[in-house]
Amino acid sequence: MHSSDSIVIIPTYNEKENIEKIIRAVFGLEKCFHILVIDDGSPDGTAAIVKGMMGQDEFGDRLFILERSGKLGLGTAYITGFKWALERDYQYIFEMDADFSHDPNDLPRLYAACADEGYDVAIGSRYVSGVNVVNWPIGRVLMSYFASKYVRIVTGFKVHDTTAGFKCYRRRVLKTIELDKIRFKGYGFQIEMKFTAYKIGFKIKEVPVIFVNRREGVSKMSGGIFGEAFFGVMRLRWDGWTRKYPPIAE
């Protein structure tokens, strides 16, 4: 029996080249993590690979999958996963990509920031100690870096990597945030979750990581995702002035 206080949520769409490798990498860590894959109807058979691994004794009690009917958005995938985790006894809930842009070896560092150091949210940050991005086109690096700068200027939010998608939440953060009121689906979702946690009063730590562009598979990023983040930030700033945020749940 592989019990764990931690669940790693991995959204997928057409990740057949990466999914088994990333699962094995996470399960190869000294600390035991469980994994929840949320697959948005991948036509390439990603879900079938996961279900095949679930049928093996070594993975059966720590690997789970939720299948959805189509591409419904990154934010809704994570919210589905958050609710699933909260229905169970996980104390630390992680977000991670399937394509190795997030290094599984950094998971214990994010865990330690929350479990040992007492932070409520740990962010795997590309920008807290410079620009730690490998193999991204320079235009993409600049767009991401200055998007985070823009968020900091508009909102007053002091996190360096506001669009980061590699994170650990303590359970009480996701219990407190009104998940059904989160509006954005792409990069805007990542910003909104962090900003909401900050406004409620949770302690946030940025843990420096190196982000490596995917080697296999196809990126799911689009200009529309960046556009959502750009215009959504203005709305978040307004919310920060006018919205009543919930008290911290225990």
Secondary structure as UniProt FT lines:
FT   STRAND          6..12
FT   TURN            16..18
FT   HELIX           19..27
FT   STRAND          34..39
FT   TURN            43..44
FT   HELIX           46..54
FT   TURN            57..62
FT   STRAND          63..67
FT   HELIX           74..86
FT   TURN            87..89
FT   STRAND          92..95
FT   HELIX           104..106
FT   HELIX           107..115
FT   TURN            116..117
FT   STRAND          121..125
FT   TURN            128..129
FT   STRAND          133..134
FT   HELIX           138..155
FT   TURN            162..163
FT   STRAND          167..170
FT   HELIX           171..176
FT   HELIX           179..181
FT   HELIX           187..200
FT   STRAND          204..208
FT   STRAND          211..212
FT   HELIX           223..242
//
